Amino acid sequence: MNNNFSAFVNQCFDSPHLQCIDSGYMHFDKTWQYKNVTSPFTRLYFVEKGAGILTVGDKKIELKPNFAYLVPTNLKFDYSCDDYLVKSYFHLNLIDDAGFDIFKNIKEIKSVKVSPEEIAEVTRFLNPPTLEDAFRLRRIIFATLEKLFSEIISPDCLYKAHSPLIDSAVAYIKTNLSNTLTAKMVAKHLFISESNLHKLFKTETGTTLGHYIDTLIFFNAQLMLSKTDLSLKDISEKLGFRDQFHFSRRFKELSGVSPSFYRKQQTLRQI
């Protein structure tokens, strides 16, 4: 195992990076149809019965029984069903130390064969009545992800070690994430000049400090819009915007749609 992958594995075990933000067991019919789906979380499907189609560009992926499918964060795809489909689903985020979903760099849907017994266990333990059942369900999910890791984790997704100073900068930004946060404030906290911070951050992360803050704010805004009932006013306050109108303008600049429209899309396309 190479050193980067070893560091990545250690990172996953050292911190609670895997977050399950939604799950369910659903029966679908021909009405399960939607185009241009994209979400700030990864979908993990366990197909029990029936069939469906996921389409990415010109590529069609058939959903078949006794297979698990991973649809990465922010991947645009269509879904459809010609007859019926029965599946369990999990909405996941595997968060790296920079605060982003590791799956966001994956550009295609992946699948892996799973046993009928595992499918049955997932269904049975989806709403676990005991702590033991919850651990058993977690074991199945981790085992499935482990099967997929060799294919889905590319060099771009692997953990990249940073200097202690940049790690401290990232930790400070995540703790104090706000639209009002500036490079000057981060530099002051780290007792370093603003120019040196900009230079070191770009060298080690490949992105500018300002772009990193904006992207992290946008990612958190997407999650709050899709997975909470917080009002636009509450979200804008949490993210440090002066009002919800400023937040809405900035969100539309980055995504092309308003926060309200984005939330409506996510509500329709959740599963």
C-alpha positions, 0 to 999 in steps of 0.5 A: 500500500502506498504512503498516500493511501495509508495516510488516507486510511489512517485519516478515515479511522482517526476522525469521524469523516463518514457522515450519513445524512439520510437513508431509507427503503423505497419502492418505485414505479414508472414515476421515478424519473428525473433529469439533471440531478446533482447533490452535495452528497454521495448516494449509495444504493442497494438494489433488492428487486426490479430495475432502473437506469442511471444516465451520465452523459451518453453512458447508461448504467442499469440498476440490477438486484444484488448490486450496490451503486455509488453516485458521487457528490456533485455528479450530474445524472438522470434516473428512470424506471420503466417498471418497478424498483426496490432499493435501500439508499444512503446519502453520505459525505466522506469529509476530508480534513479540509472540510470537503467531500472526498467523493466530489472528484469522482466523475462516474458511477461505480457498482459492486456485487453484493450478496442477497444476504447483505441486501436483506440485512441492509433492509432489516437493519435500516431502522435499527432497533438495537445498538448491535443492529446499528453496528451491523448495518455500519459494518455492511456499509463500510464493507461495501465502500471498502470494495469500491475504494480501489476503484473510486479513490484516485490520486486526486482524492487521496489525503495530502499532508500539509505543513502544521501551519496550513493545517492550523489555517484550515482548522481555523477557517472551518471553526470560524467559517463565515463570509466575513472571514478574511485572509488578514484575520487568518494570518493574524491568528497564525502570527504570519504575514498575509502575503506569506499565508497566501503564498504558502496556502496556494503552494500546498493546496493548489488553490487560493485562500479566498477561493477555498473559503468561498468554496467551503461556504458554498458547500455548507450552504448546499448541505443546509439547503438540501438537508435542513429546514432552516430558512434562508435568513437563518442560513445566511446568518450562520454563514456570515452574510449581512442578509438573506438577499446578499446570500441569495445573490452570492449563491446564484453567482456561484451556482446559476440558480437561487437558493430557493430554486436549488432547495426545491430541486433537491426536495424533488430529487432526493432519492 
